[in-house]
Amino acid sequence: MAKIRLTKEFRFEMAHALWNYDGLCKNLHGHSYILNVTVIGEPIGDENNPKLGMVMDFGDLKTIVNEEIVDKLDHAVVLSSNAPSEQLLALPQMGERHEIVDYQPTCENMLIDFAERIKKRLPQNIELFSLKLNETATSYAEWFASDN
C-alpha cells in the first residue's frame, strides 16, 4: 500500500528571551509562530473503520498538537530554567502564562522538544515525518525524522 504524508498547520503567539545570548534576542520579545506538523502512514483500508481512506483524522492530529504544544505556549512567556525569572514571572497578571523549559528556547530546541511530545501521542501505525517552525515570516527551522 502507498504511504501518504499529512500536514496540519498551527499558529500561536509566544514570547521568549534567550538567556546569556549575545544579540537582541536576549531581550524579552514575541513571535507569531507557524508550526507545520507532517505525519506519514498508510490510508486505512478496513471497510468497517469509520476512518476508511484516512492516514489519520486531521481532528485527531489537531487535538494532539493543541494539547501538547499550542494550548501550553500560546500567549505564554517561555524561558530557560537557567534564567533567573522569579521576579519577571511574579509581575501581577503578566506572568500567569509561562513555561520554564530545561533548554534555551530557540526555534531549533523547541522543535526537538515538540517532536518528542508529538511522537509519544501518535497512533501506533503513524510516524512523525517532519516539523517546520516559522519564527518570523522569513526565518524557520525544520526537524526531519530521517535525520534523527
SEBA-361322 format. One line per field, with one value per atom (N, C-alpha, C): x, y, z; residue number from 0; atom name; residue in one letter. Coordinates in Angstrom, 3 decimals. Atoms other than C-alpha are relative to their C-alpha. Layout:
REM SEBA-361322
east: X;...;
north: Y;...;
up: Z;...;
pos: NUM;...;
site: CA;...;
code: A;...;
END
This chain:
REM SEBA-361322
east: 0.842;0.000;0.882;-0.744;1.102;0.057;-0.137;2.439;-0.363;0.470;0.900;0.423;-0.341;2.055;-1.168;1.014;-0.436;0.675;-0.556;0.415;-1.132;0.943;-1.514;0.804;-0.658;-0.596;-0.649;0.443;-0.837;0.641;-0.518;-0.389;-0.170;0.091;0.388;0.957;-0.811;1.820;0.761;-0.799;4.666;1.142;-1.140;7.255;1.099;-1.131;10.713;1.158;-1.264;14.165;1.081;-1.099;17.483;1.029;-0.887;19.478;1.458;-1.443;23.157;0.352;-0.217;22.790;0.691;-0.756;24.981;-0.660;0.700;22.339;-1.311;1.253;18.980;-0.993;0.969;17.095;0.212;-0.139;18.425;-1.113;1.110;15.574;-1.314;1.325;12.050;-0.692;0.663;10.219;-0.918;0.960;7.492;0.043;0.093;6.833;-1.399;1.194;3.848;0.493;-0.544;4.861;-0.989;0.782;3.645;0.694;-0.531;4.150;-0.705;0.534;3.678;0.427;-0.236;3.357;-0.375;0.234;3.707;0.182;-0.062;2.925;-0.068;0.010;3.247;-0.562;0.572;1.358;-0.785;0.820;-0.858;-1.468;1.433;-4.525;-0.654;0.712;-6.846;-0.807;0.682;-8.177;-1.176;1.088;-10.679;-1.340;1.300;-14.143;-0.927;0.870;-15.731;0.495;-0.569;-13.498;-0.587;0.565;-15.174;1.047;-1.085;-11.775;0.550;-0.396;-11.611;0.576;-0.630;-9.225;0.865;-0.802;-7.552;1.286;-1.216;-3.979;-0.246;0.333;-5.094;-1.027;1.002;-8.047;0.707;-0.615;-6.889;-0.411;0.476;-9.003;0.789;-0.805;-7.015;1.389;-1.312;-3.733;-0.103;0.224;-5.126;-0.079;0.128;-6.049;1.357;-1.322;-2.573;0.878;-0.904;-0.677;-0.510;0.534;-3.015;0.270;-0.192;-2.808;1.476;-1.418;0.967;0.772;-0.808;2.092;-0.802;0.659;-0.329;-0.688;0.726;-2.523;0.952;-0.975;0.597;0.792;-0.914;2.576;-0.657;0.637;0.052;-0.147;0.002;0.414;0.711;-0.813;2.948;1.385;-1.415;6.428;0.777;-0.797;8.970;1.442;-1.353;12.279;0.749;-0.861;15.198;0.005;-0.095;15.403;1.297;-1.243;18.907;-0.169;0.222;17.466;-0.654;0.642;16.655;-1.298;1.242;12.998;-1.045;1.004;11.262;-0.663;0.569;10.817;-0.870;0.764;9.642;-1.346;1.230;7.074;-0.915;0.807;5.871;-0.791;0.757;4.522;-1.491;1.442;0.761;-0.542;0.671;-1.231;0.955;-0.870;1.754;0.797;-0.793;3.439;-0.809;0.868;0.450;0.235;-0.207;1.095;1.486;-1.430;4.638;0.374;-0.586;6.690;1.478;-1.432;10.092;0.489;-0.482;11.996;1.454;-1.369;15.254;0.989;-0.876;16.795;-0.143;0.106;17.479;-1.164;1.190;14.092;0.183;-0.199;15.408;-0.988;0.851;13.408;0.469;-0.567;15.758;-0.314;0.243;15.452;-1.480;1.439;11.696;-0.451;0.382;11.422;0.378;-0.405;13.370;-1.001;0.988;11.001;-1.353;1.298;7.892;-0.030;-0.045;8.980;-0.208;0.144;9.295;-1.416;1.367;5.944;-1.014;0.964;4.097;0.167;-0.235;5.732;-0.634;0.560;4.567;-1.507;1.466;0.934;-0.574;0.519;0.696;-0.461;0.417;-1.201;1.158;-1.070;0.953;0.462;-0.335;0.848;0.357;-0.295;1.589;1.345;-1.305;5.062;0.057;-0.266;6.123;1.048;-0.905;7.762;0.871;-0.765;8.755;-0.780;0.550;8.180;0.698;-0.569;8.694;-0.568;0.432;8.583;0.510;-0.339;8.491;-0.024;-0.076;9.675;-0.348;0.383;9.293;-0.472;0.472;7.938;1.112;-1.105;11.417;0.996;-0.947;13.084;-0.720;0.600;12.310;1.062;-0.839;13.847;-0.852;0.685;12.978;0.591;-0.382;13.105;-0.516;0.417;13.028;0.349;-0.246;12.698;1.192;-1.102;15.148;1.371;-1.277;17.867;0.306;-0.160;17.369;-0.018;
north: -1.192;0.000;1.249;-1.255;3.588;0.740;-0.871;5.806;1.423;-1.362;9.256;0.881;-0.979;12.349;0.965;-1.002;14.608;1.141;-1.159;18.117;0.875;-0.954;20.365;1.176;-1.231;23.969;0.524;-0.574;25.561;1.371;-1.352;29.200;0.359;-0.459;30.634;1.160;-1.154;33.760;-0.376;0.378;33.305;0.987;-0.854;35.429;-0.862;0.680;34.311;0.976;-0.726;35.589;-1.067;0.969;33.822;0.412;-0.285;33.745;-0.085;-0.038;34.707;0.053;-0.127;35.352;1.329;-1.214;37.985;0.892;-0.814;39.525;0.534;-0.635;41.281;-0.967;0.965;38.077;-0.315;0.130;38.280;0.774;-0.798;40.774;-0.755;0.605;39.603;0.537;-0.382;39.615;-1.130;1.002;37.759;-0.254;0.405;35.967;-0.539;0.682;34.820;-1.273;1.261;31.188;-0.706;0.890;28.915;-1.356;1.355;25.195;-0.910;1.003;22.651;-1.371;1.353;19.060;-0.967;0.982;16.281;-1.401;1.404;12.657;-0.842;0.902;9.638;-1.354;1.318;6.379;-0.465;0.559;4.197;0.287;-0.205;5.035;-1.288;1.135;2.777;-0.688;0.764;0.011;-0.812;0.774;-1.597;0.662;-0.535;-1.087;0.320;-0.212;-1.197;1.124;-1.063;1.527;1.335;-1.295;4.962;0.957;-0.835;6.436;-0.577;0.626;4.403;1.031;-0.874;6.016;1.090;-1.027;8.242;-0.603;0.363;8.043;0.252;-0.408;9.876;1.108;-1.067;12.084;1.317;-1.297;15.715;0.518;-0.421;16.359;-0.639;0.676;13.779;0.614;-0.650;15.365;1.383;-1.318;18.773;-0.105;0.188;17.503;-0.238;0.322;16.067;1.247;-1.152;19.175;1.138;-1.047;21.565;-0.322;0.370;19.642;0.027;0.112;19.116;1.311;-1.178;22.458;1.296;-1.283;25.194;0.488;-0.438;25.269;0.423;-0.326;25.439;1.267;-1.071;28.005;1.264;-1.169;30.341;1.106;-1.175;33.790;-0.249;0.272;32.418;0.598;-0.375;33.560;-1.283;1.219;30.764;0.400;-0.319;30.929;-1.266;1.095;28.628;-0.069;0.171;27.185;0.601;-0.642;28.724;1.495;-1.440;32.246;0.282;-0.380;33.920;0.756;-0.574;34.536;0.273;-0.114;34.698;1.373;-1.346;38.485;0.311;-0.246;38.660;-0.716;0.782;35.915;0.368;-0.423;37.439;1.275;-1.200;40.526;-0.325;0.272;40.751;-0.097;0.269;39.379;-0.378;0.160;39.437;-1.297;1.220;36.259;-1.260;1.156;33.943;-1.115;1.028;32.151;-0.065;0.163;30.887;-1.481;1.336;27.780;0.178;0.040;27.184;-1.329;1.211;24.712;-0.257;0.360;22.871;0.170;-0.291;24.227;1.473;-1.355;27.546;-0.013;0.089;28.290;0.606;-0.368;28.692;-0.788;0.698;27.639;-1.460;1.332;24.664;-0.922;0.832;23.412;-0.264;0.219;23.892;-1.129;1.086;21.606;-1.369;1.274;18.858;-0.395;0.234;19.184;-0.376;0.265;19.289;-1.405;1.322;16.171;-1.098;1.017;14.161;-0.021;-0.076;15.377;-0.621;0.488;14.595;-1.499;1.425;11.197;-0.902;0.813;9.896;-0.171;0.005;10.614;-0.560;0.463;9.355;-1.456;1.408;6.148;-0.883;0.961;3.052;-0.060;0.151;2.961;1.314;-1.321;6.677;0.470;-0.526;8.227;1.497;-1.412;11.819;0.084;-0.122;12.730;1.242;-1.246;16.369;1.065;-1.200;19.628;1.195;-1.265;23.148;1.089;-1.061;26.093;1.337;-1.362;29.623;0.875;-0.943;32.116;1.404;-1.244;35.044;-0.366;0.259;35.416;-0.547;0.401;34.750;-0.945;0.862;32.505;-1.191;1.205;28.918;-1.066;1.186;25.680;-1.217;1.223;22.147;-1.190;1.274;18.716;-1.095;1.142;15.519;-1.281;1.294;12.003;-0.690;0.679;10.766;0.501;-0.552;12.990;-0.419;0.253;11.722;-1.474;
up: 0.000;0.000;0.000;0.113;-0.582;1.329;-1.178;2.171;-0.422;0.256;2.377;1.165;-1.027;4.267;0.173;-0.328;6.027;0.744;-0.698;7.155;0.519;-0.596;9.517;0.517;-0.420;10.244;1.278;-1.272;13.693;0.153;-0.231;14.705;1.471;-1.381;18.112;0.215;-0.381;19.700;1.268;-1.160;22.167;0.184;-0.325;23.933;0.594;-0.612;24.923;0.106;-0.063;25.782;0.089;-0.007;25.259;1.048;-1.118;28.489;-0.427;0.236;28.180;-1.492;1.440;24.439;-0.285;0.310;22.750;-1.057;0.992;20.488;0.541;-0.408;20.547;0.649;-0.526;21.391;1.480;-1.455;24.952;0.702;-0.539;25.465;-0.181;0.096;26.131;-1.253;1.244;22.787;-0.440;0.441;20.935;-1.482;1.410;17.672;-0.277;0.489;15.653;-0.677;0.495;15.223;-0.913;0.860;12.449;0.059;-0.125;13.096;-0.986;0.919;10.317;0.502;-0.489;11.528;-1.113;1.061;8.945;0.557;-0.386;9.698;-1.258;1.147;7.407;0.410;-0.245;7.160;-1.215;1.074;5.020;0.283;-0.205;4.480;0.517;-0.578;6.468;-1.098;1.050;4.224;0.491;-0.598;6.616;-0.311;0.429;5.076;1.166;-1.151;8.548;0.911;-0.824;10.001;-0.449;0.402;10.073;-0.562;0.529;9.165;-1.311;1.261;5.921;-0.967;0.974;3.444;0.598;-0.667;6.031;0.548;-0.710;7.215;1.488;-1.355;10.336;-0.108;-0.013;11.126;0.346;-0.276;10.922;1.381;-1.311;14.021;1.133;-1.018;15.997;0.091;0.008;14.935;0.657;-0.603;15.892;1.522;-1.450;19.356;0.643;-0.549;19.955;0.063;0.067;18.845;0.882;-0.878;20.634;1.465;-1.405;23.917;0.401;-0.341;23.781;-0.164;0.340;22.352;0.047;0.197;21.326;1.269;-1.201;24.448;1.116;-1.044;26.651;-0.325;0.378;24.655;-0.543;0.592;23.056;1.046;-0.874;24.652;1.324;-1.187;27.131;-0.178;-0.002;28.080;0.258;-0.139;27.612;0.288;-0.436;29.434;0.382;-0.435;30.133;1.524;-1.455;33.635;0.546;-0.426;33.734;0.277;-0.162;33.627;1.356;-1.264;36.973;-0.300;0.506;36.146;1.075;-1.058;39.540;0.039;-0.082;39.596;-1.211;1.216;35.999;0.060;-0.015;36.459;1.160;-1.145;39.742;-0.281;0.337;37.965;-0.017;0.000;38.607;-1.424;1.277;35.651;-1.122;1.158;33.300;-0.003;-0.066;34.497;0.150;-0.214;34.662;-1.014;1.034;31.361;-0.313;0.252;31.315;-0.009;0.040;30.605;0.275;-0.259;32.093;-0.560;0.674;29.923;0.372;-0.387;30.533;-1.147;1.134;27.325;-0.366;0.551;25.611;-0.992;0.849;23.942;-1.402;1.403;20.402;-0.856;0.963;17.378;-0.146;0.181;16.983;1.173;-1.184;20.549;0.226;-0.142;20.584;-0.916;0.912;17.549;0.561;-0.598;19.321;1.088;-1.048;22.296;-0.605;0.629;20.069;-0.603;0.638;18.160;1.040;-1.045;21.371;0.558;-0.535;22.686;-0.959;0.995;19.444;-0.235;0.278;18.791;1.055;-1.089;22.182;-0.118;0.062;21.296;-1.302;1.295;17.705;0.078;0.072;16.923;-0.466;0.253;16.542;-1.462;1.418;12.726;-0.694;0.559;12.241;0.527;-0.405;12.284;-0.243;0.230;12.682;-1.099;1.142;9.371;0.115;-0.093;9.872;0.748;-0.617;11.692;-0.628;0.472;10.412;0.891;-0.900;12.797;-0.517;0.400;11.383;1.243;-1.110;13.968;-0.487;0.664;11.582;-1.400;1.365;8.059;-0.894;0.870;6.649;0.673;-0.722;9.269;0.612;-0.555;10.201;0.213;-0.219;11.435;-0.335;0.346;10.379;0.726;-0.596;12.020;-0.906;0.814;9.939;0.736;-0.651;11.360;-0.635;0.708;8.713;0.430;-0.470;10.223;1.435;-1.437;13.753;0.344;
pos: 0;0;0;1;1;1;2;2;2;3;3;3;4;4;4;5;5;5;6;6;6;7;7;7;8;8;8;9;9;9;10;10;10;11;11;11;12;12;12;13;13;13;14;14;14;15;15;15;16;16;16;17;17;17;18;18;18;19;19;19;20;20;20;21;21;21;22;22;22;23;23;23;24;24;24;25;25;25;26;26;26;27;27;27;28;28;28;29;29;29;30;30;30;31;31;31;32;32;32;33;33;33;34;34;34;35;35;35;36;36;36;37;37;37;38;38;38;39;39;39;40;40;40;41;41;41;42;42;42;43;43;43;44;44;44;45;45;45;46;46;46;47;47;47;48;48;48;49;49;49;50;50;50;51;51;51;52;52;52;53;53;53;54;54;54;55;55;55;56;56;56;57;57;57;58;58;58;59;59;59;60;60;60;61;61;61;62;62;62;63;63;63;64;64;64;65;65;65;66;66;66;67;67;67;68;68;68;69;69;69;70;70;70;71;71;71;72;72;72;73;73;73;74;74;74;75;75;75;76;76;76;77;77;77;78;78;78;79;79;79;80;80;80;81;81;81;82;82;82;83;83;83;84;84;84;85;85;85;86;86;86;87;87;87;88;88;88;89;89;89;90;90;90;91;91;91;92;92;92;93;93;93;94;94;94;95;95;95;96;96;96;97;97;97;98;98;98;99;99;99;100;100;100;101;101;101;102;102;102;103;103;103;104;104;104;105;105;105;106;106;106;107;107;107;108;108;108;109;109;109;110;110;110;111;111;111;112;112;112;113;113;113;114;114;114;115;115;115;116;116;116;117;117;117;118;118;118;119;119;119;120;120;120;121;121;121;122;122;122;123;123;123;124;124;124;125;125;125;126;126;126;127;127;127;128;128;128;129;129;129;130;130;130;131;131;131;132;132;132;133;133;133;134;134;134;135;135;135;136;136;136;137;137;137;138;138;138;139;139;139;140;140;140;141;141;141;142;142;142;143;143;143;144;144;144;145;145;145;146;146;146;147;147;147;
site: N;CA;C;N;CA;C;N;CA;C;N;CA;C;N;CA;C;N;CA;C;N;CA;C;N;CA;C;N;CA;C;N;CA;C;N;CA;C;N;CA;C;N;CA;C;N;CA;C;N;CA;C;N;CA;C;N;CA;C;N;CA;C;N;CA;C;N;CA;C;N;CA;C;N;CA;C;N;CA;C;N;CA;C;N;CA;C;N;CA;C;N;CA;C;N;CA;C;N;CA;C;N;CA;C;N;CA;C;N;CA;C;N;CA;C;N;CA;C;N;CA;C;N;CA;C;N;CA;C;N;CA;C;N;CA;C;N;CA;C;N;CA;C;N;CA;C;N;CA;C;N;CA;C;N;CA;C;N;CA;C;N;CA;C;N;CA;C;N;CA;C;N;CA;C;N;CA;C;N;CA;C;N;CA;C;N;CA;C;N;CA;C;N;CA;C;N;CA;C;N;CA;C;N;CA;C;N;CA;C;N;CA;C;N;CA;C;N;CA;C;N;CA;C;N;CA;C;N;CA;C;N;CA;C;N;CA;C;N;CA;C;N;CA;C;N;CA;C;N;CA;C;N;CA;C;N;CA;C;N;CA;C;N;CA;C;N;CA;C;N;CA;C;N;CA;C;N;CA;C;N;CA;C;N;CA;C;N;CA;C;N;CA;C;N;CA;C;N;CA;C;N;CA;C;N;CA;C;N;CA;C;N;CA;C;N;CA;C;N;CA;C;N;CA;C;N;CA;C;N;CA;C;N;CA;C;N;CA;C;N;CA;C;N;CA;C;N;CA;C;N;CA;C;N;CA;C;N;CA;C;N;CA;C;N;CA;C;N;CA;C;N;CA;C;N;CA;C;N;CA;C;N;CA;C;N;CA;C;N;CA;C;N;CA;C;N;CA;C;N;CA;C;N;CA;C;N;CA;C;N;CA;C;N;CA;C;N;CA;C;N;CA;C;N;CA;C;N;CA;C;N;CA;C;N;CA;C;N;CA;C;N;CA;C;N;CA;C;N;CA;C;N;CA;C;N;CA;C;N;CA;C;N;CA;C;N;CA;C;N;CA;C;N;CA;C;N;CA;C;N;CA;C;N;CA;C;N;CA;C;N;CA;C;N;CA;C;N;CA;C;N;CA;C;N;CA;C;N;CA;C;N;CA;C;N;CA;C;
code: M;M;M;A;A;A;K;K;K;I;I;I;R;R;R;L;L;L;T;T;T;K;K;K;E;E;E;F;F;F;R;R;R;F;F;F;E;E;E;M;M;M;A;A;A;H;H;H;A;A;A;L;L;L;W;W;W;N;N;N;Y;Y;Y;D;D;D;G;G;G;L;L;L;C;C;C;K;K;K;N;N;N;L;L;L;H;H;H;G;G;G;H;H;H;S;S;S;Y;Y;Y;I;I;I;L;L;L;N;N;N;V;V;V;T;T;T;V;V;V;I;I;I;G;G;G;E;E;E;P;P;P;I;I;I;G;G;G;D;D;D;E;E;E;N;N;N;N;N;N;P;P;P;K;K;K;L;L;L;G;G;G;M;M;M;V;V;V;M;M;M;D;D;D;F;F;F;G;G;G;D;D;D;L;L;L;K;K;K;T;T;T;I;I;I;V;V;V;N;N;N;E;E;E;E;E;E;I;I;I;V;V;V;D;D;D;K;K;K;L;L;L;D;D;D;H;H;H;A;A;A;V;V;V;V;V;V;L;L;L;S;S;S;S;S;S;N;N;N;A;A;A;P;P;P;S;S;S;E;E;E;Q;Q;Q;L;L;L;L;L;L;A;A;A;L;L;L;P;P;P;Q;Q;Q;M;M;M;G;G;G;E;E;E;R;R;R;H;H;H;E;E;E;I;I;I;V;V;V;D;D;D;Y;Y;Y;Q;Q;Q;P;P;P;T;T;T;C;C;C;E;E;E;N;N;N;M;M;M;L;L;L;I;I;I;D;D;D;F;F;F;A;A;A;E;E;E;R;R;R;I;I;I;K;K;K;K;K;K;R;R;R;L;L;L;P;P;P;Q;Q;Q;N;N;N;I;I;I;E;E;E;L;L;L;F;F;F;S;S;S;L;L;L;K;K;K;L;L;L;N;N;N;E;E;E;T;T;T;A;A;A;T;T;T;S;S;S;Y;Y;Y;A;A;A;E;E;E;W;W;W;F;F;F;A;A;A;S;S;S;D;D;D;N;N;N;
END
